[in-house]
Structure formats: structure tokens, C-alpha cells
């Protein structure tokens, strides 16, 4: 994940990309093209990626290209939308989410995740529901980490 944080940081700090006026049609077409390209890479290599087990049956370059395309797509969507309260809050403290999301997945446990997959009937729907669960649980976790563990998560604004 670190290369994608660095790419996002560099893009935010060293470009005017987010401050430029959105070109809605171009941005939407570019996001769609990135999604199609990523899907074609995934289908070409029969992508089977399990982050919780560190199993990646894709070439390493495809994994990084996909991550960088995802980072760029997030910037494009951010430029179009500008501000959403919960997403902005989670984005500001994304390092906390990065550090704690695996614990959330572990807390959900494999049987719970298996029930989600069975209920959804599709792996993609289960991934979306798991992602939503992580995002929703991240809000109180961010608050607790900022409040009680600011030194551990390097939250300079709250350290006095």
C-alpha cells in the first residue's frame, strides 16, 4: 500500500490536479477506461487476489499498475465530487484505516465473511459489502484512535 500512498501524496502536493476545474466528460470517460483496462488485466491473468492471505496470482507489474490506476481513479472521482463528509473524514485519517482494516476483517471472522458470500451469491457483491462494513466501522475506530492513541497513529494535530 505504501507506493500508492506515496503516489497519492506526490500527486496532491506536487500537482494542481485537484485544484483544476473538473472536465466532467473527460474525467468520467477516463475513470471508465481505467476500470475497463483493470478488468481486462484481471481477466487476462485470471486474477485471483486474496489480500488477507497475501495470495496474488497476477504478475507483479499488473498488481502495481492496477493500484496506481485505482489511485488515479480516486483522484478523478475526488475532483468531480469535491467533498463528501464521511469519505473526507476517512480519507484524512486513511493511515488509521490502513493500519486497522485487517483487524476489522479478522473481527468479522471467516464464518461471518462466508455468510456474507453465501447471502450475496457473488464474490463481487461480498467484496462490496465487506468494504462498506470496513468503511462504516472505520468512523468510530478513527475517533477512538485519535482520542486515545494519537501518538501511535502519528496524529500531530491532536497531540498537545
N, C-alpha and C positions, 0 to 999 in steps of 0.2 A: 504493500500500500504506500510505502514511503515515496517511490518515484512519482506516484500520482499526486500526492500532497505537494511535492516539490514542483511538479508541472503546474498545478493549480496556483500555488503561491507565486511562481515566476510569472504566470500569465496575468495574475491580478496586480502584482507590484510593478512589472516592467512593461506593461502594455496599457493602452487606453481602451481595450476591448469592451469591458463592462460599461464604460462611460460613453462609448459611441452610441449614436442613435440606432435603435434596432431596425434592421431591414427585415421585416416580418416574413415576407415571402422567401427571401434568400435563406434566412435562419431556419425556417420550418423545412424547406427543401434540404438544407444541409443536415439537419437532425435526422430527417427521414433517410437520406443517403447513408449516413453513418450507421443507422440501425440496420438497413439492408446489407451494407458491407459486413457488419459484425455478424449478422445472421448467416451470410454466405460463408464466412470463415468458419463459423461454428458448425455448419452443415458439411462443409468440405472435409473437415477433420473429425467429424462425428464427435464433437466436443462433449466431453464428459468431465465437468469440473465440479469437484466437491471441496469447497474451501475448508470445511470443518475437518476434513481428513488429509488436507494437502495433496489431493489427487488431481492432477492436471494432465489429461490425455490430449493435449494440444501442443503444438510447437511453442517454445518459449516466446518467440517473436510474436506469435498470434496473441498470446496472453497479454503482453505489454502493449501491442498495438490496440487490442480491444480496450484495455484500461485507459489508454491515452485518448482513444475515441470517445469513451464514456466521459472522461474528464472534460473534453471539449464540448460534448453534447450538454453536459450540465451547465457549462458557461453560456452556451447558446440559449438554453431554456431560461437561465437566470437573467440574461439580457432582455428576453422577451417579457418575462413575468415581472421582473424588478424586485418585488418584495412579497413574501408570504410569511406571516408571523411565526408559525411553528417551524417551518422549514428554515427560516432565517436564524431562529434560535438554535436549532440543531446544527446548522452549518457553522455558526460562530464557535460552537463547542464541539466540533466534529472530532477533535482529538480524543475527547472523552468517549464518544461513541465508538471510535476505532478501538480504543482500549477495552471497552466493556461489552461490545456486542457479542463476542464469543461466550462470555459468561451468561448473557441473556439466552443465547441459543442452548447452552448447556442446561440452564434453568428450565427451559421449555422441555428438555429431555427428548430422547429419541421416540419413546412411545407417544408423546404429545405430537411431535412432528409427524409421526407415522399416521396418527388420527387425522391430522390436517390434510395430508396427502390423500388418504382414503376418502375423506369427506369431499375434497376438491375433485378427485378423479383425474387430476392432471398435475404433472410436476411443475409446470409453469405457474399455475394458479397457487400452488402451495408455496412457491418461492415468493410470489407477490404477497400472500398473507403473512408469511414469516417476516418479510421485510417491513410490512406495516406494523406487525407486532413489535419488532425491534425499534422502529421509529416512535411508536406510542410509548413504549416503556423507557425510551431514552430520555424523554422530557423530565420525569421525576428523578431519574438517575443523574442527569446533568445537574439538577438543582441540589441533590444531596451531595454530589461530589464537589460542587462549588462551595457549598455551605460548610461541609465538614472535612474535606480533603483538598483544599486549594493548592497546597504545596506539592502534593503528589501529582496533580494534574497540571501543574505549572500555569495556573490561572492568575497572572500578575495583577489584573485589575482588582481582584478580591483579596489579595494578600496585603495586609497593612502592617 
